[in-house]
């Protein structure tokens, strides 16, 4: 007698009363190493409907299996989402990630010293701290109790390569117990109670849906041009306190100081990206990497300070505290997120002896993002 395995157990995220978080789900009873085609289709449907999936109890999942699952969402993708840009010592991404030698699409991030992990020897991981990126950091005396969004972003090279469809994050070792108050420090008084080292998510679909009709028309018909080699270009610039874009102090590197630029590789992308399953539109802009706005009339807004003000005004309502899902990591959590439908941010200020080890995997998209039907 053949006993069929039960289908995946998918439950909506538990969120506080009054929360505006209407996305996300937890997934139980999933065997990633032996995932049937039917179960994968159920998982894929859930991801595009819910945007963020927390696959519970995945302790022991290998980097190879993590890569294979992530790759299954885009089988034509075979290059890490940032390509070789991590090799550039000036990139703001360079200090934060280390590549697993036997699985080059999977990166290790975290905090603390580890003698060995998956072929990496004697590694010191440093959790990104907002003082390295923000213009006005929280004073050191308050650093243990308070924190910020480090940088709201989409996982994407934004030069040459297309944005990944899906990113996976695996919690191998995480601290427990300590919480921090996340401050926006933008004059609103907004704060958010978070666990140490949370990853914060917001829905790009919510970001679009709460706009006025006029703003919806603007974002549906406009495009964003990103800086070439953006993570090198922004290396001297500093972030706003809410992590949603940059101050305009003319600190960006000139083109002459960047690696060689191929104009054909500069990305000009729609402001809104279409969900491949539902057709819903998400406002998907990486605010730190923007350089110009292309209007439907053919005109181009190239005043960087103005471009940043416009984008911040459009995005800020959707990162208000009720709209943010700050994931409370547990060891064995594997989070899959629809990278073309959410923005996310690193959060947290770690003490030197607080250890954290995570694995990240994404591949540059095999096809460009799809914008609105015009």
C-alpha positions, 0 to 999 in steps of 0.5 A: 500500500502506497501512502501519499505524503501530505501536501505542504502546510502553509499558514499566514504569518502571525502579526499584531492586531492593527498591523498593515502586513498582509503578506507572508506565510510560514511553511511546514512539512516540507522536505526540500531535499525531496521536493516533488514537482507538485509540491514545488508548484504549490510552493511557487504559487504561495511565494508569488501570492504571499511574497515572503515564505518562512520554511520552518525546521530546515536545520541541516539543509546543505548549501547545494540544496539551498541553491537548487531550490532557489534556482528552481524558480528561475532555471535559466539563471546561473550567475550570482545576483551581483556577478563579480562586483563583490570582487571590487574592494570599493563596493559597499557590499564587499565587506559583508559577504563571503562566498562558499568555496564549493557553492559559489552562488551561496554567500555567508553573512553574519557576525563573529568569528568562526573557525570553519564553515563549509570550507571557509577557514577562520572567518570573521563576519561583520554584521553591517552596522548603520554607522558605516553607511548613515550620515548621522548614526545613533550615538555609541552610548545608545547603540546597544538599545537602539538601531536603524534600517541599514539600507532598504533595497532590492537584491540586484546588481542594477548594472548589466545583470537583471534582478534575481526573481527569488532570494533565499536566506538560511539561519544557521546560527542566530542570537536569541532574547535581546531586542532593540528599538528601531528608530526612524530618526526622521522627525516623525517619532516612528519606532519599531520593536525588533529582535536582534538581527531581524530582516525587515520586509515591506511589500512593493504591492502595498507600496503601490496600492497606497499611492494616490491615483495621480502617483499611481499614474506617475509610477506606472508610466515612469522609469528609473535609471540606475548609476553604473556600478552603483555599489562603487558609485555610492561608496562615499555617499551616506544614507538618510536615517530611515535607510530609504535613500541617500543625502545629496552631498555630491559625494558619489564617484564620478564616472571617470573614477568607476570601472569601465562603463558600457552604456548598453549595460546601464539599467533603465527599469520600470518603477513598477514590476508585474507579479508573474502569477497575479499580474499585480503591480509592485513599486520596486525601486532601489532608492540608494542606487537611483540616478535619473527618472525617465518620464513617459513624455521622453523628458528626463529628470537628472537633478539627483537631489530632486530624483531622490526627493521624488522617490523617497516621497513615493516610498516612505509611506510603505515603510511606516511601522505598521507596514513592516514585517520584521522577521524574528529569526530562529535557527533552521528558518529558510526564508524565500522572498520574491525579490521582484515584489518586496524591499528588505533591509538588514537591521541590528547592532551586535556586540562583538561576542554575539554570533550570527551565521546566515546563508544567502542565495540568489541568481541574476534573472534569466529574463528582464523584469516585466513592467506595467501594460501601457 
